[in-house]
């Protein structure tokens, strides 16, 4: 199946902020309440940090920072410094998280373009969760090269794959989307979620489209292998793990 970078509503700067926030709410529900994906990713991150003696986790393309939130809630991760960042920072949301965990969370308020070189803290692990497929195809090699130049280990987590099975499962994501306003009924933003999910149901349609397109944007394990081999030096080490509906790619200098 050919990789196709078609548009997603979530990516568009023209998407109104209330709709973008509602999409992020639904995505968080899909990957935490209805599927324990964020919990599984957090466990893997904690294991890697312990194994490699790393003290800081930087969540690239964090959005609502679901992984930072999950790690901050886990006692076994209480010694890790957590840094969410994004090209479109969710500063209000992150500030609330930092206020709740002032000794652990320290967000980057300015936009962070991870296609550009940047100094990262010592002993840090870079993670990009459910966000690599948002990088246009023509910039992905640059991303690999930029991360490699930083000298920091990185893990790319993707909760979907470019397979018919994964596309089929993604079609059912509309079910948790429709339930999200009910589950978050007493949380801030309840009226926004009810309006755009139930009364004017644009969110289910947008989320369904984005879910399918996200699958088509994925690289296959073979494509990952090819691009890593072309862009990383001979001393680099990488590992690609894939399941029926997820993929994990790790590399380091």
C-alpha positions as CSV (number, residue, x, y, z in Angstrom):
1,X,0.0,0.0,0.0
2,X,1.4,3.4,-1.0
3,X,2.0,6.0,1.6
4,X,-0.2,9.0,0.9
5,X,0.0,12.4,2.7
6,X,-3.5,13.7,2.3
7,X,-4.9,16.5,4.4
8,X,-6.1,16.1,8.0
9,X,-8.4,18.6,9.7
10,X,-6.2,18.3,12.9
11,X,-3.3,19.7,10.9
12,X,-4.9,22.7,9.3
13,X,-4.0,26.1,10.8
14,X,-7.4,27.2,9.6
15,X,-9.3,24.7,11.8
16,X,-11.0,26.8,14.5
17,X,-9.5,26.4,18.0
18,X,-12.7,25.0,19.6
19,X,-12.9,22.2,17.0
20,X,-9.2,21.5,17.3
21,X,-9.5,21.2,21.1
22,X,-12.5,18.9,20.7
23,X,-10.6,16.6,18.3
24,X,-7.7,16.5,20.9
25,X,-10.2,15.6,23.6
26,X,-11.6,12.8,21.5
27,X,-8.1,11.5,20.6
28,X,-7.2,11.5,24.3
29,X,-10.3,9.4,25.1
30,X,-9.6,7.0,22.3
31,X,-6.0,6.4,23.5
32,X,-6.6,6.3,27.3
33,X,-10.2,5.4,28.2
34,X,-11.2,3.0,25.3
35,X,-7.7,1.7,24.5
36,X,-4.9,1.8,27.1
37,X,-2.4,3.1,24.6
38,X,-1.1,6.0,26.5
39,X,-0.6,3.8,29.6
40,X,1.3,1.2,27.6
41,X,3.5,3.9,26.0
42,X,4.3,5.4,29.4
43,X,5.3,2.1,30.8
44,X,7.7,1.6,27.9
45,X,9.2,5.1,28.4
46,X,9.8,4.4,32.1
47,X,11.5,1.1,31.3
48,X,13.8,2.8,28.7
49,X,14.7,5.6,31.1
50,X,15.6,3.1,33.9
51,X,17.5,0.9,31.5
52,X,19.6,3.8,30.0
53,X,19.8,5.9,33.2
54,X,17.9,8.8,31.6
55,X,16.4,11.6,33.8
56,X,14.3,13.7,31.4
57,X,11.5,13.0,28.9
58,X,10.8,15.5,26.1
59,X,7.4,15.0,24.4
60,X,7.7,16.3,20.9
61,X,4.6,17.4,19.1
62,X,2.8,17.0,22.4
63,X,-0.5,18.6,21.6
64,X,-2.5,18.2,24.8
65,X,0.6,16.4,26.3
66,X,-1.2,13.1,27.0
67,X,2.1,11.2,27.7
68,X,3.4,13.9,30.0
69,X,0.1,13.7,31.9
70,X,0.2,10.0,32.2
71,X,3.8,9.9,33.3
72,X,3.2,12.7,35.9
73,X,0.4,10.6,37.4
74,X,2.7,7.5,37.9
75,X,4.7,7.2,41.2
76,X,7.4,5.2,39.4
77,X,8.1,8.2,37.1
78,X,8.2,10.8,39.9
79,X,11.9,11.4,39.5
80,X,11.7,12.1,35.8
81,X,11.7,15.7,34.5
82,X,8.9,16.0,31.9
83,X,9.0,18.6,29.1
84,X,6.1,18.9,26.6
85,X,6.6,21.0,23.5
86,X,4.9,21.6,20.2
87,X,4.9,23.8,17.1
88,X,1.5,25.0,18.3
89,X,2.0,25.1,22.1
90,X,-1.1,24.4,24.3
91,X,0.3,26.8,26.9
92,X,-2.9,27.2,28.9
93,X,-3.4,23.5,29.3
94,X,0.3,22.9,30.0
95,X,0.4,25.6,32.6
96,X,-2.4,23.9,34.5
97,X,-0.4,20.7,34.3
98,X,2.8,22.4,35.5
99,X,1.0,24.1,38.4
100,X,-0.2,20.6,39.4
101,X,3.3,19.1,39.2
102,X,5.7,22.0,39.7
103,X,8.7,19.9,40.6
104,X,8.3,17.6,37.6
105,X,6.7,19.4,34.6
106,X,8.5,22.2,32.8
107,X,6.9,23.0,29.4
108,X,8.5,25.0,26.6
109,X,6.2,28.0,25.9
110,X,7.6,29.0,22.5
111,X,6.8,27.0,19.3
112,X,9.3,24.1,18.8
113,X,9.9,23.0,15.2
114,X,11.7,19.6,15.6
115,X,12.9,19.8,12.0
116,X,15.4,22.4,13.3
117,X,18.4,21.7,15.5
118,X,18.0,22.5,19.2
119,X,19.9,21.9,22.4
120,X,18.2,19.3,24.6
121,X,18.9,18.6,28.3
122,X,21.5,16.0,29.2
123,X,20.4,12.4,29.8
124,X,17.1,13.0,28.1
125,X,14.8,10.8,26.0
126,X,13.0,12.3,23.0
127,X,9.6,10.8,22.4
128,X,7.1,11.5,19.6
129,X,3.7,9.8,20.2
130,X,1.0,9.6,17.5
131,X,2.6,12.6,15.8
132,X,5.3,11.4,13.3
133,X,2.7,10.9,10.6
134,X,1.9,14.6,10.8
135,X,5.3,15.3,9.3
136,X,5.1,15.8,5.5
137,X,6.8,13.0,3.5
138,X,9.4,15.4,2.1
139,X,10.5,16.5,5.6
140,X,10.8,13.1,7.3
141,X,14.4,12.4,6.3
142,X,15.3,15.8,7.7
143,X,13.6,15.0,10.9
144,X,15.7,11.8,11.3
145,X,18.9,13.6,10.5
146,X,18.1,16.5,12.9
147,X,17.4,14.1,15.8
148,X,20.5,12.1,15.0
149,X,22.6,15.3,15.2
150,X,21.2,16.0,18.6
151,X,22.9,12.9,19.9
152,X,19.8,12.0,22.0
153,X,17.9,8.7,21.9
154,X,14.4,8.9,20.5
155,X,11.4,6.6,20.4
156,X,8.6,7.1,17.8
157,X,5.3,5.6,18.9
158,X,2.4,5.2,16.4
159,X,-0.9,3.7,17.5
160,X,-1.9,2.8,14.0
161,X,-0.4,1.2,10.9
162,X,-0.7,1.4,7.1
163,X,-2.7,-1.8,6.8
164,X,-6.2,-2.7,5.9
165,X,-6.7,-4.2,9.4
166,X,-5.7,-0.9,11.0
167,X,-7.8,1.1,8.7
168,X,-10.8,-1.1,9.5
169,X,-10.3,-0.7,13.2
170,X,-10.0,3.1,12.8
171,X,-13.4,3.3,11.3
172,X,-14.9,2.3,14.7
173,X,-13.1,5.3,16.4
174,X,-16.3,7.2,15.8
175,X,-17.9,5.3,18.7
176,X,-15.7,6.7,21.5
177,X,-15.9,10.1,19.8
178,X,-19.7,10.1,20.2
179,X,-19.3,9.1,23.9
180,X,-16.6,11.7,24.7
181,X,-19.0,14.5,25.6
182,X,-20.8,12.2,28.0
183,X,-17.6,11.0,29.7
184,X,-16.3,14.5,30.0
185,X,-19.7,16.1,30.9
186,X,-18.5,17.7,34.1
187,X,-15.1,18.9,32.8
188,X,-14.3,22.3,31.3
189,X,-15.3,22.6,27.7
190,X,-18.5,20.4,28.1
191,X,-20.7,22.8,26.0
192,X,-18.1,23.0,23.2
193,X,-17.9,19.1,23.0
194,X,-21.7,18.7,23.0
195,X,-22.1,21.4,20.4
196,X,-19.6,20.1,17.9
197,X,-20.1,16.4,18.5
198,X,-23.8,16.0,19.0
199,X,-25.7,19.1,18.0
200,X,-23.6,20.1,15.0
201,X,-21.9,16.7,14.5
202,X,-18.8,17.8,12.5
203,X,-16.3,16.2,14.9
204,X,-17.3,12.6,14.2
205,X,-16.9,13.1,10.5
206,X,-13.6,15.0,10.9
207,X,-12.3,12.4,13.3
208,X,-13.3,9.5,11.0
209,X,-11.5,11.1,8.1
210,X,-8.4,12.0,10.1
211,X,-8.2,8.4,11.4
212,X,-8.2,6.8,8.0
213,X,-5.8,9.4,6.5
214,X,-3.4,8.9,9.5
215,X,-3.2,5.2,8.6
216,X,-2.4,6.1,4.9
217,X,0.4,8.5,6.1
218,X,2.3,5.8,8.0
219,X,5.5,4.3,6.9
220,X,5.7,0.5,6.7
221,X,8.5,-1.3,8.6
222,X,10.3,-1.7,5.3
223,X,10.1,2.0,4.6
224,X,11.3,2.8,8.1
225,X,14.2,0.4,7.6
226,X,15.2,2.0,4.3
227,X,15.0,5.6,5.5
228,X,16.9,4.9,8.7
229,X,19.6,3.2,6.8
230,X,19.9,6.1,4.4
231,X,20.0,8.8,7.0
232,X,21.8,7.4,10.1
233,X,25.5,6.8,10.3
234,X,27.1,3.4,10.5
235,X,27.5,3.7,14.3
236,X,23.8,4.3,14.8
237,X,21.5,1.6,16.3
238,X,17.9,1.2,15.6
239,X,15.0,-1.1,16.3
240,X,11.6,-1.4,14.7
241,X,8.8,-3.2,16.5
242,X,5.3,-3.5,14.9
243,X,2.1,-5.1,15.9
244,X,-1.3,-5.5,14.2
245,X,-2.3,-1.9,15.2
246,X,0.8,-0.1,16.4
247,X,4.5,0.6,15.7
248,X,7.5,1.5,17.8
249,X,10.7,2.8,16.2
250,X,13.8,3.5,18.4
251,X,17.2,4.8,17.4
252,X,20.3,6.3,19.0
253,X,23.8,7.4,18.1
